[in-house]
Amino acid sequence: QVQLVESGGGLVQPGGSLRLSCAASGSIFSINAMRWYRQAPGKERELVAAIPRFGSTTYVDSVKGRFTISRDNAKKSVYLQMNSLKPEDTAVYYCNAEIIDRVLNIKDYWGQGTQVTVSS
């Protein structure tokens, strides 16, 4: 059984910062791409940032220059550093990872989501 567990959400004032963490556990052989999505009320889920096992990161235009995605392969974890937060960043943030398990099945897994609220 594979799980993704997120942490680090909360309430922050505009211009503030938060750091989201997501740790994978279970019967894992390897992790390919890791991603952060978000879903605001009444809107579709959107891809915020992605990081392959090796290679360049990608970001949605609205967060470029403010958010940074990183990963620690030894800890099977991915992070999202969010700076200069805006009210429009308010959403539930979800961690996603393409994981190869120990019997070499490849599957996408999702975390439970963590609420980020940017408000004064």
N, C-alpha and C positions, 0 to 999 in steps of 0.2 A: 504494500500500500504506500502510495506517495502522497505527501501533503505539502502544501505551500502555506506558510503562516506569515501574515503581514503584521507590522507594528509601526507606530510613529505618527499616526494621524492626530488631528486635534483641531482646536480653534486658534487662529492666529490673526493678528491685525494686518491690514494691507501694508505691504512693504516688508513684512516679516519673512521668516524662513522656517522650514520644516524638513526633516529628513525621514523618508520612509525606508523601511527595511523589509525584506522578504527572504525567508529561509526555507529551503526545500529539505525534506527528510523522507526516509523510507528506503525502499529497495531501488536505489538509483545506481546506474552504471555510468551515465554521463548526462550532461545538460547542454543542449544546443542553445538556441536563442532564448534570451530572457527579456521580458517586456513589461512595461507599465501601461495600463489603460485607465481611463476614467469615464465616469458616467454622471452627468449632472441631471437634476430633476427635469423630466420632460424631454430629454435629449438622448440620442443614441450613444452607445459606448464608442469612444474614440481612442485610437492608439496615441499615446503621449510620447513614448521613447522606447527604443529597442537597442539591445546590445548582443551581438553574436558571441560565440565562445571565443573566437579570435576575429579581430577586425574592427571596423568603424561603427560608431554609434549613429543613430538617426533620431530625429526629433520632429514633432509636429511644429509648424511654423510659429504658432502662438506661444511656445515655451522656449524657443531658441534663445540662447544667451542668458536664460534665467534658471533653467533646470539642467542637472547633470546626472546621467545614469552611469552606474558603475557596478562591477561585480567582483566577487571573491570566489573563485572556483573551488578553492580548498574548503571554504565554508558553505559552498552550495548556496550562495546568497547573492541577491541583487539589491541595489540601493537607488533611491531617487532623492537627490539633494535639490530642494526647491527654494529658490531665493526670489526676492522682489515679488512676493505673492500678491495676486490681484483678486478681487471678489469673483471674477469670472473663472478663477481656478477652483472654486468651490465645487466639490464633486465627491463621489465615492471612488477611490483609487484601487485598482485591482492589479495584482501581480499575475503574470502569465509566464509559463516556461514550457519549452519543448523538451521532454525528458525521455531518455532511453533507460528502460529498467533493466534489471539483471537477467531477464530472459530475452532482452534485446527488442522488446516492443517499444515503439515510438508513439508518444501520445502528448497532447497538450493538457496541461494542468492549470487550474486557477486557484488563487487565494480567495479568502472569504470577503475581502474588501475592507478598506479602512476609510473612514470619513475625514475629509479635509474641508474645513470651513474657514473662509477668509472674510472677516467682518470686523468693523470697528464697534 
